[in-house]
Amino acid sequence: AQPSCTNQFNHKTLEPEADMAPADAAKLAKKNAYLDKLVTLFKDYPRVLVIQADHVGSKQFQEIRTSLRGRAEIVMGKNTMIRTALRLNMEKEEYAHLNLDKVLEIVKGNIGFVFVKEGDLNDVRNEIQSNRVPAAARAGIVAQCDVFLPVGPTGLDPSQTSFFQALNIATKIVKGQIELVSQVHIIVTGKRVGTSEAVLLKKLAIEPFAFGLNVLQVYDNGSVFDAKVLDLTDDMLTMKFMAGLKNIAAFSRELGVPCEASVAHAVANGFRNIAALCAEIDFTFSEIETIKEFFADPSKFASLAAAAPAAAAGGGAAAAAAPAAAAPAEEEEEEDMDFDLFG
């Protein structure tokens, strides 16, 4: 007889264990607290550095937190949690001025936020990036810098030549160890490190990389921009501003439409016109008296013009006279030394 398909399990009511519900409630409360904390920090401290935390260990992370204590607060989290916090609050009226939608666009990869409470953003960034830990080149990671093997002995015995042959690196055996014939560019910036390169660098005890928190973006009162903007100094900004001011003044003068940038040029041009007019008529004022004197007696101008080339020629003659005076001294030395043992 075929066995019946009756369910053999005991039909009992499935009730959660006594300790399961509090655990879920505590987890949910923790998530809600994180969501509230993240948005509140954006509201209270609207100057934020967006950091990348690839290859950063817990000890190094703790050192960075300690160095920033009192000045900034680091908040990490899963991207799904960060996106949820931003989406739930960016439409609310109290957070509308924060432009959280711009932050949502840059939530990619292993990122976190550094909320700057006091101090300059550039100082906090320098403090973060000063904590770097040397690290070996592991296979598969993206190289952050170029790596070169120098010419000379490697310290490896001749049995290790297979590693160099796999990478087509020319070597020679000198005094029982492998030497490189020429400098080798073994790793290129932006490319992934291969297994052979990683093993060879490990054997050579070379740690070419240094890992730490990298500042990618800056959020400042609703605006998001690249961290390279922090490299701009006051002198650079002043120079760019003055260059733009000159372009505006030139554009204004060309169109004939006056503006604040072109006022100085308009005044200077008007003064030249007045000076040219007064030079033709019997009228003068203190600012053009020197010009009137030159027009009245051009010989003054001629004497001044001749004085400048004469001074330059005098300086050139003095410079030419110095080597000429030095030449006889050299000839005298040659005559004094013109002796031999049999003369």
Stockholm file with secondary structure:
# STOCKHOLM 1.0

chainA/1-343         AQPSCTNQFNHKTLEPEADMAPADAAKLAKKNAYLDKLVTLFKDYPRVLVIQADHVGSKQFQEIRTSLRGRAEIVMGKNTMIRTALRLNMEKEEYAHLNLDKVLEIVKGNIGFVFVKEGDLNDVRNEIQSNRVPAAARAGIVAQCDVFLPVGPTGLDPSQTSFFQALNIATKIVKGQIELVSQVHIIVTGKRVGTSEAVLLKKLAIEPFAFGLNVLQVYDNGSVFDAKVLDLTDDMLTMKFMAGLKNIAAFSRELGVPCEASVAHAVANGFRNIAALCAEIDFTFSEIETIKEFFADPSKFASLAAAAPAAAAGGGAAAAAAPAAAAPAEEEEEEDMDFDLFG
#=GR chainA/1-343 SS CCCCCCCCSCCCCCCCCTTHHHHHHHHHHHHHHHHHHHHHHHHHCCEEEEEECTTCCHHHHHHHHHHTTTTEEEEECCHHHHHHHHHHHTTSGGGGGGCHHHHHTTCCSSEEEEEECSSCHHHHHHHHHTCCEEECCCTTSBCSSCEEECSEECSCCGGGHHHHHHTTCCEEEETTEEEESSCEEEECTTSBCCHHHHHHHHHTTCCCEEECCEEEEEEETTEEEEGGGGGCCHHHHHHHHHHHHHHHHHHHHHHTCCCGGGHHHHHHHHHHHHHHHHHHTTCCCGGGHHHHHHHHCHHHHHHHHHHHHHHHHHHHHHHHHHHHHHHHHHHHHHHHTCCCTTC
#=GC SS_cons         CCCCCCCCSCCCCCCCCTTHHHHHHHHHHHHHHHHHHHHHHHHHCCEEEEEECTTCCHHHHHHHHHHTTTTEEEEECCHHHHHHHHHHHTTSGGGGGGCHHHHHTTCCSSEEEEEECSSCHHHHHHHHHTCCEEECCCTTSBCSSCEEECSEECSCCGGGHHHHHHTTCCEEEETTEEEESSCEEEECTTSBCCHHHHHHHHHTTCCCEEECCEEEEEEETTEEEEGGGGGCCHHHHHHHHHHHHHHHHHHHHHHTCCCGGGHHHHHHHHHHHHHHHHHHTTCCCGGGHHHHHHHHCHHHHHHHHHHHHHHHHHHHHHHHHHHHHHHHHHHHHHHHTCCCTTC
//
